[in-house]
């Protein structure tokens, strides 16, 4: 007789109890940096972690290749939102560009919160020691009625 895996058994049990395990929606999120909500963003990407590995072929072993763990890389977080009079991210980026010679710019910690339909945090990712490494302004076109967007990339030292 086939047996159910843990996920299938849990899903079957919760469905009987009237609880559904729908996936979370990606459109409801907040960004917090140093305890301050820094604005409503229309897009956040870069929640990505990759651990490199190295292949090693052992002489006389033809059935497989040894794989050894290498360094872990974190992609920059890319935050996009409509351009407003609040320019905290631009100011932070300018602080970084002016302090490159002295190395005195401030790295900051923050959190990306995924919210439920009731606006309650249900998942979150903490990033540490971040600084803005790229700022992109809006594309200005006289024949367009689009919203002006800015984006900022945050280099950081890891997600937890």
Residue frames as qw, qx, qy, qz and C-alpha x, y, z in Angstrom:
[[0.000, 0.889, 0.458, 0.000, 0.00, 0.00, 0.00],
 [0.408, 0.495, -0.051, 0.765, 1.47, 3.44, -0.93],
 [0.387, -0.618, -0.443, 0.522, 2.07, 5.88, 1.89],
 [0.152, 0.937, 0.186, 0.255, 1.52, 9.63, 1.85],
 [0.495, 0.251, -0.280, 0.783, 4.42, 12.02, 2.37],
 [0.228, -0.423, -0.519, 0.707, 4.26, 14.52, 5.22],
 [0.122, 0.170, -0.129, -0.969, 3.10, 17.42, 3.00],
 [0.411, -0.179, -0.676, -0.585, 0.32, 15.39, 1.38],
 [0.416, -0.408, -0.785, 0.208, -0.84, 14.00, 4.73],
 [0.132, -0.355, -0.348, 0.858, -0.86, 17.48, 6.30],
 [0.235, 0.065, -0.329, -0.912, -2.74, 18.99, 3.34],
 [0.441, -0.285, -0.781, -0.339, -5.31, 16.18, 3.43],
 [0.364, -0.422, -0.698, 0.450, -5.79, 16.61, 7.19],
 [0.030, -0.323, -0.182, 0.928, -6.20, 20.41, 7.05],
 [0.287, -0.069, -0.528, -0.796, -8.59, 20.22, 4.12],
 [0.414, -0.406, -0.813, -0.059, -10.86, 17.91, 6.13],
 [0.289, -0.493, -0.509, 0.643, -10.80, 20.44, 9.00],
 [0.201, 0.897, 0.392, 0.026, -11.90, 23.20, 6.59],
 [0.253, -0.809, 0.248, 0.469, -8.50, 24.94, 6.49],
 [0.788, 0.580, 0.095, 0.183, -6.98, 25.57, 3.07],
 [0.591, -0.507, 0.248, 0.577, -3.30, 26.08, 2.43],
 [0.535, 0.813, 0.184, 0.136, -3.42, 28.55, -0.43],
 [0.644, 0.114, -0.029, 0.756, -0.14, 30.10, -1.59],
 [0.190, -0.686, -0.229, 0.664, 0.62, 33.63, -0.43],
 [0.434, 0.851, 0.245, 0.165, 0.02, 36.62, -2.72],
 [0.667, -0.022, 0.014, 0.744, 3.15, 38.52, -3.77],
 [0.151, 0.672, 0.244, 0.683, 1.57, 41.98, -4.11],
 [0.476, -0.829, -0.110, -0.274, 1.27, 42.83, -0.42],
 [0.797, -0.091, -0.256, 0.540, 4.65, 43.66, 1.15],
 [0.186, -0.980, 0.045, -0.048, 6.54, 46.28, 3.14],
 [0.700, 0.317, -0.313, 0.557, 10.20, 47.27, 3.44],
 [0.490, -0.871, -0.022, 0.001, 11.64, 48.36, 6.78],
 [0.655, 0.400, -0.309, 0.562, 15.17, 49.75, 7.19],
 [0.258, 0.153, -0.524, 0.797, 16.57, 50.43, 10.67],
 [0.025, -0.421, -0.757, 0.499, 13.09, 50.18, 12.20],
 [0.264, 0.491, 0.065, -0.828, 11.52, 52.72, 9.80],
 [0.619, 0.499, 0.603, 0.067, 9.01, 51.83, 7.07],
 [0.263, -0.370, 0.340, 0.823, 10.69, 53.40, 4.04],
 [0.400, 0.354, -0.216, -0.818, 7.68, 53.56, 1.77],
 [0.809, 0.279, 0.451, -0.252, 5.33, 51.56, -0.35],
 [0.093, -0.437, 0.720, 0.531, 7.15, 49.80, -3.12],
 [0.780, 0.343, -0.073, -0.518, 5.61, 48.42, -6.27],
 [0.905, 0.278, -0.319, 0.036, 8.33, 45.81, -6.72],
 [0.415, -0.701, 0.576, -0.061, 10.98, 44.04, -4.67],
 [0.939, 0.275, -0.206, -0.001, 13.30, 41.52, -6.29],
 [0.328, 0.629, -0.613, 0.349, 16.59, 39.91, -5.38],
 [0.702, -0.425, 0.446, -0.356, 15.42, 37.67, -2.55],
 [0.895, 0.356, -0.269, -0.019, 17.90, 35.12, -3.77],
 [0.476, -0.666, 0.574, 0.003, 20.62, 33.01, -2.16],
 [0.878, 0.398, -0.263, -0.047, 23.01, 30.79, -4.09],
 [0.617, -0.597, 0.499, 0.115, 25.66, 28.49, -2.67],
 [0.521, 0.630, -0.537, -0.209, 28.39, 27.65, -5.14],
 [0.893, -0.253, 0.373, 0.002, 29.86, 24.19, -5.33],
 [0.140, 0.682, -0.663, -0.274, 32.95, 22.65, -6.80],
 [0.975, 0.147, -0.065, -0.155, 33.17, 19.40, -8.74],
 [0.184, -0.655, 0.732, 0.042, 36.07, 17.06, -8.04],
 [0.903, 0.227, -0.295, -0.214, 36.72, 13.94, -10.08],
 [0.592, -0.549, 0.589, -0.037, 38.41, 11.21, -8.10],
 [0.310, 0.480, -0.761, -0.306, 40.70, 8.99, -10.13],
 [0.133, 0.024, -0.991, -0.009, 39.20, 5.55, -10.76],
 [0.231, 0.445, 0.711, -0.493, 35.69, 6.59, -9.65],
 [0.011, -0.072, -0.581, -0.810, 33.48, 6.84, -12.71],
 [0.125, -0.553, -0.822, -0.050, 30.03, 6.50, -11.13],
 [0.163, -0.926, -0.340, 0.023, 29.82, 10.01, -9.69],
 [0.376, 0.529, -0.178, 0.740, 31.62, 13.31, -9.17],
 [0.403, -0.453, -0.532, 0.591, 32.32, 14.67, -5.69],
 [0.009, 0.772, 0.237, 0.589, 30.61, 18.00, -5.00],
 [0.470, -0.273, -0.451, 0.708, 32.06, 20.34, -2.36],
 [0.068, -0.910, -0.403, 0.076, 30.38, 23.39, -0.90],
 [0.449, 0.286, 0.015, 0.847, 31.76, 26.79, -1.86],
 [0.028, -0.141, -0.306, 0.941, 30.87, 30.36, -0.87],
 [0.138, 0.677, 0.718, -0.081, 27.31, 31.62, -0.62],
 [0.140, 0.106, 0.224, 0.959, 26.28, 34.67, -2.69],
 [0.126, 0.664, 0.606, -0.420, 23.42, 37.08, -2.08],
 [0.293, 0.519, 0.454, 0.662, 21.96, 39.06, -4.96],
 [0.009, -0.006, -0.203, 0.979, 21.31, 42.78, -4.42],
 [0.170, 0.615, 0.715, -0.287, 17.75, 43.68, -3.41],
 [0.087, 0.189, 0.387, 0.898, 16.09, 45.83, -6.08],
 [0.058, 0.592, 0.639, -0.487, 13.34, 48.12, -4.80],
 [0.087, 0.265, 0.460, 0.843, 11.10, 50.06, -7.19],
 [0.000, -0.668, -0.652, 0.358, 8.43, 52.63, -6.44],
 [0.232, 0.837, 0.346, 0.356, 6.76, 55.74, -7.74],
 [0.411, 0.186, -0.190, 0.872, 8.84, 58.89, -7.40],
 [0.304, -0.851, -0.422, -0.073, 7.56, 61.20, -4.63],
 [0.005, 0.881, -0.230, 0.413, 8.88, 64.11, -2.57],
 [0.757, -0.564, 0.327, -0.033, 10.15, 61.64, 0.03],
 [0.663, 0.639, -0.384, 0.066, 13.71, 60.98, -1.06],
 [0.653, -0.633, 0.408, -0.078, 15.31, 58.97, 1.76],
 [0.912, 0.061, 0.323, 0.246, 16.77, 56.34, -0.54],
 [0.526, 0.750, -0.001, 0.400, 18.29, 58.97, -2.85],
 [0.226, -0.885, 0.300, -0.276, 19.77, 60.77, 0.17],
 [0.825, -0.399, 0.397, 0.056, 21.23, 57.53, 1.52],
 [0.838, 0.366, 0.207, 0.348, 22.77, 56.76, -1.89],
 [0.269, 0.871, -0.121, 0.393, 24.28, 60.24, -2.02],
 [0.541, -0.750, 0.360, -0.123, 25.79, 59.74, 1.46],
 [0.904, -0.086, 0.358, 0.217, 27.42, 56.55, 0.17],
 [0.676, 0.602, 0.118, 0.408, 28.83, 58.18, -2.98],
 [0.023, 0.905, -0.207, 0.372, 30.28, 61.09, -0.99],
 [0.604, -0.656, 0.426, -0.150, 31.81, 58.83, 1.67],
 [0.959, 0.249, -0.096, 0.094, 33.56, 56.35, -0.64],
 [0.432, 0.653, -0.424, 0.454, 36.93, 58.05, -0.09],
 [0.220, -0.541, 0.561, -0.587, 36.65, 57.99, 3.70],
 [0.446, -0.071, -0.892, -0.015, 34.71, 54.74, 4.12],
 [0.079, 0.032, 0.610, -0.788, 32.43, 56.36, 6.68],
 [0.534, -0.144, -0.361, -0.751, 29.05, 55.59, 5.09],
 [0.494, -0.164, 0.659, -0.543, 26.50, 53.76, 7.20],
 [0.317, -0.052, -0.898, -0.300, 25.42, 50.22, 6.41],
 [0.527, -0.143, 0.290, -0.786, 21.89, 49.47, 7.55],
 [0.102, 0.098, 0.988, -0.054, 19.83, 46.43, 8.49],
 [0.501, 0.095, -0.063, -0.858, 16.29, 45.89, 7.28],
 [0.398, 0.153, 0.890, -0.163, 13.43, 43.53, 6.65],
 [0.367, 0.007, -0.545, -0.754, 11.18, 42.65, 3.73],
 [0.397, 0.122, 0.746, -0.521, 7.72, 41.68, 5.03],
 [0.249, -0.182, -0.767, -0.563, 5.19, 39.66, 3.06],
 [0.347, -0.003, 0.445, -0.825, 1.71, 40.51, 4.35],
 [0.189, 0.349, 0.918, -0.018, -1.53, 38.53, 4.53],
 [0.024, -0.597, -0.560, -0.574, -4.83, 39.81, 3.15],
 [0.425, -0.832, -0.356, 0.031, -5.41, 41.28, 6.62],
 [0.230, 0.849, -0.259, 0.398, -2.07, 43.19, 6.38],
 [0.720, -0.618, 0.313, -0.045, -0.39, 40.98, 9.01],
 [0.195, 0.656, -0.718, -0.128, 3.24, 39.88, 8.39],
 [0.969, -0.038, 0.124, -0.213, 3.25, 36.17, 7.50],
 [0.880, 0.097, 0.053, 0.462, 6.80, 35.81, 6.12],
 [0.004, 0.985, -0.162, -0.064, 9.82, 38.05, 6.36],
 [0.845, 0.221, -0.074, 0.481, 13.44, 38.18, 5.30],
 [0.353, -0.886, 0.084, 0.287, 16.00, 40.14, 7.29],
 [0.719, 0.527, -0.082, 0.446, 18.94, 41.63, 5.39],
 [0.586, -0.720, -0.037, 0.370, 22.05, 42.91, 7.12],
 [0.418, -0.513, 0.290, 0.692, 24.71, 45.54, 6.50],
 [0.514, 0.615, 0.522, 0.292, 23.04, 46.90, 3.36],
 [0.103, -0.584, 0.087, 0.800, 24.01, 49.98, 1.37],
 [0.631, 0.702, 0.229, -0.237, 22.65, 51.39, -1.90],
 [0.544, -0.266, 0.546, 0.579, 24.97, 50.44, -4.74],
 [0.136, 0.192, 0.609, 0.757, 22.81, 51.68, -7.63],
 [0.261, 0.562, 0.457, -0.638, 20.03, 54.21, -8.08],
 [0.202, 0.242, 0.683, 0.659, 17.98, 54.49, -11.27],
 [0.221, 0.329, 0.220, -0.891, 15.74, 57.45, -11.96],
 [0.609, 0.511, 0.521, -0.311, 12.57, 57.59, -14.03],
 [0.374, 0.172, 0.609, 0.678, 12.43, 57.40, -17.79],
 [0.168, 0.607, 0.244, -0.737, 11.09, 60.78, -18.83],
 [0.227, 0.232, 0.717, 0.616, 9.04, 60.93, -22.05],
 [0.214, 0.159, 0.066, -0.962, 6.85, 63.83, -23.11],
 [0.550, -0.004, -0.504, -0.666, 4.38, 61.56, -24.95],
 [0.491, -0.155, -0.852, 0.098, 3.72, 59.27, -21.96],
 [0.497, -0.605, 0.004, -0.622, 1.30, 59.46, -19.05],
 [0.801, -0.124, -0.555, 0.187, 3.14, 56.78, -17.05],
 [0.576, -0.817, 0.020, 0.007, 4.04, 57.17, -13.39],
 [0.319, 0.742, -0.528, 0.265, 7.68, 58.18, -12.78],
 [0.934, -0.340, -0.101, 0.039, 9.49, 55.29, -11.06],
 [0.067, 0.764, -0.616, 0.180, 12.81, 55.16, -9.25],
 [0.962, -0.144, -0.229, 0.017, 14.69, 52.05, -8.23],
 [0.140, -0.779, 0.574, -0.209, 17.52, 51.41, -5.85],
 [0.865, 0.085, -0.489, 0.075, 19.73, 48.33, -5.49],
 [0.499, -0.739, 0.369, -0.262, 20.89, 47.39, -2.01],
 [0.619, 0.317, -0.692, 0.194, 24.04, 45.29, -1.67],
 [0.658, -0.588, 0.225, -0.413, 23.96, 43.36, 1.61],
 [0.074, 0.484, -0.857, 0.161, 25.75, 40.68, 3.60],
 [0.130, -0.053, -0.989, 0.044, 23.05, 38.08, 3.85],
 [0.594, -0.307, -0.254, -0.699, 19.43, 37.10, 4.37],
 [0.060, 0.021, -0.925, 0.375, 17.98, 35.35, 7.38]]
